[in-house]
Amino acid sequence: MPSVSLSLKPLVCASLLALTLAACSTAPAAPSLDPVPPPARRPDAKTQLEYGNPPPPPPGRY
């Protein structure tokens, strides 16, 4: 029976070492923000009935 505990000791030590290294690793970098906003959604029929037709979109920037 002592041979079983002797063979588990290196396995336990290796597992603890791996967990320690994993806990100390750096977090992944956050993804960069997309500078382009999503396209505007068209108003649905109910919104058009309640508020009327929306004004036309502004002209392009360029």
N, CA and C of each residue as an Amber inpcrd file, in Angstrom:
protein
   186
   0.8000000  -1.1990000   0.0000000   0.0000000   0.0000000   0.0000000
   0.8530000   1.2780000   0.0000000   2.0140000   1.3250000   0.6520000
   2.8200000   2.5350000   0.6200000   3.2780000   2.8930000  -0.7940000
   3.3940000   1.9120000  -1.6800000   3.8570000   2.2160000  -3.0310000
   2.8210000   3.0420000  -3.7910000   1.5440000   2.8970000  -3.4500000
   0.4970000   3.6690000  -4.1190000   0.6180000   5.1380000  -3.7320000
   0.8250000   5.4310000  -2.4620000   0.9480000   6.8190000  -2.0290000
   2.2250000   7.4540000  -2.5690000   3.2750000   6.6580000  -2.7480000
   4.5110000   7.2010000  -3.2980000   4.3510000   7.5470000  -4.7760000
   3.5360000   6.7870000  -5.4880000   3.3580000   7.0860000  -6.9100000
   2.3900000   8.2460000  -7.1150000   1.5500000   8.5490000  -6.1500000
   0.6190000   9.6620000  -6.2820000   1.2560000  11.0060000  -5.9250000
   2.3020000  10.9600000  -5.1290000   2.9190000  12.2040000  -4.6750000
   3.4570000  13.0490000  -5.8350000   4.1930000  12.4890000  -6.8010000
   4.6360000  13.3290000  -7.9280000   3.4710000  13.8570000  -8.7650000
   2.4290000  13.0550000  -8.8940000   1.2610000  13.4830000  -9.6560000
   0.5620000  14.6590000  -8.9690000   0.4230000  14.6020000  -7.6630000
  -0.2040000  15.6830000  -6.9090000   0.6550000  16.9320000  -6.9790000
   1.9480000  16.7810000  -6.8430000   2.8470000  17.9340000  -6.9140000
   2.8130000  18.5730000  -8.3070000   2.8050000  17.7650000  -9.3300000
   2.7370000  18.3000000 -10.6930000   1.4120000  19.0080000 -10.9330000
   0.3260000  18.4720000 -10.3970000  -0.9780000  19.1090000 -10.5540000
  -1.0230000  20.4520000  -9.8450000  -0.4830000  20.5140000  -8.6350000
  -0.4620000  21.7760000  -7.9010000   0.4110000  22.8070000  -8.6120000
   1.5240000  22.3750000  -9.1600000   2.3850000  23.2850000  -9.9010000
   1.6660000  23.8230000 -11.1440000   0.9680000  22.9490000 -11.8480000
   0.2420000  23.3790000 -13.0460000  -0.8730000  24.3600000 -12.6850000
  -1.5860000  24.1060000 -11.6090000  -2.6480000  25.0230000 -11.1800000
  -2.0720000  26.3670000 -10.7530000  -0.9330000  26.3500000 -10.0850000
  -0.2950000  27.5950000  -9.6590000   0.1300000  28.4170000 -10.8660000
   0.7270000  27.7690000 -11.8530000   1.1450000  28.4920000 -13.0560000
  -0.0590000  29.0200000 -13.8340000  -1.1300000  28.2590000 -13.8770000
  -2.3200000  28.7100000 -14.5920000  -2.9580000  29.9010000 -13.8850000
  -2.9340000  29.9190000 -12.5660000  -3.5300000  31.0240000 -11.8170000
  -2.7170000  32.2990000 -11.9720000  -1.4370000  32.1770000 -12.2000000
  -0.5700000  33.3540000 -12.3130000  -0.4230000  33.8420000 -13.7500000
  -0.9950000  33.1610000 -14.6960000  -0.8400000  33.5820000 -16.0880000
  -1.6380000  34.8580000 -16.3300000  -1.2560000  35.5920000 -17.3480000
  -1.9280000  36.8550000 -17.6350000  -3.2430000  36.5970000 -18.3600000
  -4.1700000  37.5310000 -18.2070000  -5.4620000  37.4240000 -18.8730000
  -5.3000000  37.7660000 -20.3500000  -6.1430000  37.2250000 -21.2160000
  -6.0450000  37.5670000 -22.6320000  -6.4090000  39.0300000 -22.8560000
  -5.8470000  39.6040000 -23.8930000  -6.1120000  41.0060000 -24.1980000
  -7.5610000  41.1890000 -24.6310000  -8.1380000  42.3140000 -24.2510000
  -9.5170000  42.6040000 -24.6360000  -9.5620000  42.9300000 -26.1270000
 -10.6370000  42.5310000 -26.8070000 -10.7180000  42.8550000 -28.2290000
 -10.8710000  44.3640000 -28.4190000 -10.3010000  44.8610000 -29.5020000
 -10.3970000  46.2970000 -29.7620000 -11.8280000  46.6530000 -30.1490000
 -12.2250000  47.8650000 -29.8040000 -13.5810000  48.3070000 -30.1040000
 -13.7110000  48.6390000 -31.5830000 -14.8390000  48.3150000 -32.1420000
 -15.1050000  48.6150000 -33.5380000 -15.5230000  50.0820000 -33.6430000
 -14.7740000  50.9330000 -34.3700000 -15.1120000  52.3600000 -34.4140000
 -16.3460000  52.6730000 -35.2580000 -16.8250000  51.7220000 -36.0470000
 -17.9700000  51.9720000 -36.9110000 -19.2470000  51.5610000 -36.1760000
 -20.2010000  52.4820000 -36.0020000 -21.4480000  52.1030000 -35.3190000
 -22.2920000  51.2080000 -36.2220000 -23.1590000  50.4160000 -35.6350000
 -24.0220000  49.5650000 -36.4580000 -25.0070000  50.4250000 -37.2450000
 -25.5050000  49.9290000 -38.3600000 -26.4540000  50.7240000 -39.1430000
 -27.7510000  50.9460000 -38.3650000 -28.3800000  52.0820000 -38.6120000
 -29.6240000  52.4110000 -37.9110000 -30.7390000  51.4680000 -38.3650000
 -31.5770000  51.0910000 -37.4290000 -32.6930000  50.1990000 -37.7670000
 -33.8500000  51.0110000 -38.3230000 -34.5240000  50.4310000 -39.2740000
 -35.6980000  51.1020000 -39.8340000 -36.8350000  51.0080000 -38.8340000
 -37.6410000  52.0710000 -38.6990000 -38.7860000  51.9970000 -37.7840000
 -39.8280000  51.0190000 -38.3210000 -40.4290000  50.2770000 -37.4150000
 -41.4400000  49.3080000 -37.8370000 -42.7770000  50.0150000 -38.0700000
 -43.7670000  49.2650000 -38.5140000 -45.0580000  49.8390000 -38.8720000
 -45.7430000  50.4830000 -37.6730000 -45.6580000  49.8690000 -36.5090000
 -46.3210000  50.4290000 -35.3310000 -45.7010000  51.7770000 -34.9590000
 -44.3800000  51.8700000 -35.0060000 -43.7140000  53.1260000 -34.6880000
 -44.0990000  54.1990000 -35.6950000 -44.1910000  53.8450000 -36.9590000
 -44.5770000  54.8240000 -37.9720000 -46.0070000  55.3000000 -37.7540000
 -46.8990000  54.3960000 -37.3320000 -48.2780000  54.8010000 -37.0600000
 -48.3480000  55.7270000 -35.8500000 -47.5340000  55.4550000 -34.8230000
 -47.6020000  56.2480000 -33.5990000 -46.9110000  57.6020000 -33.7500000
 -45.7850000  57.6440000 -34.4270000 -44.9730000  58.8570000 -34.4730000
 -44.8920000  59.4880000 -35.8540000 -45.4610000  58.8660000 -36.8530000
 -45.3310000  59.3820000 -38.2060000 -44.0320000  58.9180000 -38.8310000
 -43.8560000  59.2850000 -40.0730000 -42.6380000  58.8880000 -40.7700000
 -41.4400000  59.6240000 -40.1780000 -40.3200000  58.9510000 -40.0240000
 -39.1350000  59.6140000 -39.4630000 -38.5580000  60.5960000 -40.4810000
 -37.8240000  61.5850000 -40.0160000 -37.1840000  62.5130000 -40.9640000
 -36.1390000  61.7700000 -41.7880000 -35.8190000  62.2990000 -42.9530000
 -34.8030000  61.6110000 -43.7790000 -33.4580000  61.6340000 -43.0780000
 -32.6220000  60.6570000 -43.3690000 -31.3000000  60.6270000 -42.7280000
 -30.4670000  61.8190000 -43.1810000 -29.5320000  62.2650000 -42.3580000
 -28.6740000  63.3910000 -42.7460000 -27.7850000  62.9890000 -43.9300000
 -27.3330000  63.9660000 -44.6890000 -26.4590000  63.6250000 -45.8240000
 -25.1430000  63.0400000 -45.3360000 -24.4630000  62.3580000 -46.2310000
 -23.1880000  61.7160000 -45.8770000 -22.1530000  62.7400000 -45.4480000
 -21.1750000  62.2810000 -44.7470000 -20.1330000  63.1780000 -44.2240000
 -19.1560000  63.5860000 -45.3120000 -19.0130000  62.7800000 -46.3400000
 -17.9750000  63.0670000 -47.3420000 -18.5840000  63.3120000 -48.6850000
